[in-house]
């Protein structure tokens, strides 16, 4: 199995992913550009088995219909995406495991917060987590907003219960490239964070379509404010020295909305 990351150069800075399986099948996750997705599949000599949508927002589903028309593939997504996601043929449920090879699988995570029709997908090898496709739930150095059908409280529960608990080595494949801006947000709250400064210097001029940067859960613990809810400097900046992690998360999400 191989993961191919496609950066789409649109204003929203979307990522699409092509998962190439050893048996010659492919899965396309969140297709922005049907032509680019189809080219990635056919140029590798693959057959498109399914489109997978992390959620119902148009920038993650706009390539569905053209890919279905070209390849006759299925479309998989959350049950709450019915009537919202073009071409939906298979509803995925939390805990479901989709075999990718004899040793690898795609485990379905129900991850409400950004919307209530949001799924994330954990790649496991021999049942051990290796990587996670996070859509608009978790970004590099940030988390998703809740403006269009979501809930900050639900997002906190999702991040705390399903992402804070992942092993450090798990690689993160998000739905958008917001890394530099999110690192700047971290430094606005925690200016002493030298790791965030180093990463920002590294990525601020990087073209994600040429040299994509992949972080891990361990990296996120060091510079993602939404993983650093007990950090004294962040809490001091927020004037929330005695606040709970939940309340700090909600305050960070509210501040990020207008930052």
N, C-alpha and C positions, 0 to 999 in steps of 0.2 A: 504494500500500500504506500502511495505517495500523495502528499498534499501540495497542490499548486495554488498559489495565491495570486489573484488578479486584482490589481488596483485600477479603479475605473476613471480617475481624473475628472470626476464631476465635482460640483460645488459641495456635495455632502461627503466626499472623500470615502466612498464605499469600497469595501472589499467583497469580492466573490471568491468562492473556493471550489476547486475541482478536486475531488478525492478519486484517485486512480487506483483501482483494485487489481490485484494480481491476476484475476481471471478475465481481465479485459473489459470489465464493466467500469462505469464511472458514475459518481454522484455529483451533482452541482448544488452548492449551497448558496442561496440568496443571489440569484442572477440579476444583476443590474442590466447588463448588455447581453442580449441573447446571442448576437453574432460573435462577440468575444468569447463567450462561454462555449458556443458550438465549435469555434475554431480550436480552442484548447482541448476539447474532447476529440475531435476528428484528427487533428494533427498528431495526437498521441496514439492514434489507431484504436481508440476506445469506443465502446457502445454506451450511450447514456441510459442508465436504468431508471433514475429518478432525480427530480428536482426536490430539494429539501428547503423549506422556508422556516427560518427561526421565528418569524412573526408576520403579521398581516400588512405592515406598512408598505406602501407602493414601491419605495426604493429597494425593497428586498424581494419583490415579487414581479417586477415589471417585465422580466424576461421569461416568465413562466409559459405564457401562451405560445410564443414563437418556438420555444424549445419543445413543447409538447407537439406542436404541428410538425416540426422537423424530424423528431426522433420517436414520437409515439410513446414517450416516457410517462411514468407516474409522477404525481406531486404529493409529497408528504408534509404534514404540518400538524399543528395543535387543533384539537376538536373545536376550540373557540374561534378558529379561523374559517369555519364553514360559512359560506355566503360572503366571505371577505377575500379569500385567497383564490386567485384564478386557477382553475383546473384541479383543485384539490381532489385526490382520489383515495388517500389513505390517512387516517387519523392516527397519530402517534401518542402514546401514553407514558407517563412517568414510570421509569424503571425498565421500560422495554429495551431489549438488547438486539441490535441488528448486526448480524455477522458480516465482517469485512474480509476475513480470512480464517484459517484454522485457529489462529491465536489472537486475532484482533477483532474488536467489536465497537460499535457505536452505541453508547448508552444514552437513553433519552432522559433529560432533566426537565421537569416542569418548573419554569422560572418566572413567575409573575412579578410585575413591578413596572417595567417599561410599558408593557401592556399585559392584559390577562390572557393573551393568546400566544405567549412567548415560550419557546423551547430553546434550551441549549443542549449541546451534544458532546459527551465525553468519550474520547477515544481510549480504549483500554487494550492492553496487551497482556494476555494470560491473567485477566481480571484486575490488572494494576493500571491506575490512571496514567496516561501519557500526555494528553493534550485535550483542550476543550475549545469548541466553537461557541462563542458567547453572544453573537448577534449584537443587540443593543442593550444587553444587561450589564456586562462588564467590558470596559474599554481598557486599553493600556493606560495606566495611571488615572483611571476614572471609572465612573459608572454611567448608565444611561439616564436620560431625563424621564419624566413621567407626565409630559404635557398632553399626550394624545391617547388617552384610554388607560392610563396607569395609576400607580399609587406609590408614594414614597415609603409608606409603612410596609407595604408588601415587598418593595425592592430591598429594604433593609433586611427583612427576614430571609429573602432569597440569597443576598450576598453573605450574610452572617452564617447561615446554615449550610449553604451549598458551595460557597467559594472560599470563605475563610478556612474551611476545614480540609481543603485539598492539599496534597503534598507540594513542597516547594518546587519540585522539578517539572511540574505540569506546565506545558507550553500553552499560551493563550492566542487564539485566533479570533479577533473581534470583527464586528461588522463595519467599522469605520476606522480611519487613521486620525486620531485626535491626540496622539502621544505628546507632541511638543506643547500644545496648548494646555493639556492636563498637567504636565510637569510644571509649567509656569503657574498654574493654579496652586499646586502643592507648595511652591516656593513663596507664594503670596501669604500662605498660612504658616509655613514652617521654613523661614528663610535660612535656618542653620542646616538644612538637609543637604549635605554635600553630595550624597548619592544622586538626588534629583538634579542638582546643578551639573554634575558630570554627565548624566544621561541627556540633559537638555542640550549641552554643548555638543554631544555626539550626534543628536538626531535633528537639530533645528534646520539644517540645510540638506537633509537626506531626501532623495526622491523615493517614496515608498513603492513606486512601480519598478524601480531599478534595483534598489537595495532595501527590501522590506526588513523591518526590525521586529523580531519576535521576543516578547518578554515571557517570563515565567511567573508562577504564583509567588515564588521566593522574591523575585524582583518587585512585584507589587507590594509585598509586605514592607519593602524598604522605601518606596516613594509614592504609593497611592494613598491619598488621605483617607479614602474610604476603607482602607485596611489598617489605618493607624488611629483608631478611634479613642485609644487611651493615651495618645501622645500628649505630653504636658504642654508643649509649645503650641500645638494646634488648639488645644482646649483653652489655653490662655488667650490666643488671638481671637477666639470666638467668645471670650469672657464666659466660659462654661466649665470652670475648673472642677466642679463637683458633679457634672452631668453624667448621665448614663451613656453607654456606647450608642444606644438607639437614638437618644436625643442629639448626640453629637453628629451622628449620620444624617439625621433629618435637617439639622442646621447646615451641614456641609452641602447637602443637596439643594437647599433653598438658596444658599449663597452662590453656588455654581450656576443656578438659573439666571442670575443677573450679573455674573462676573464677566 
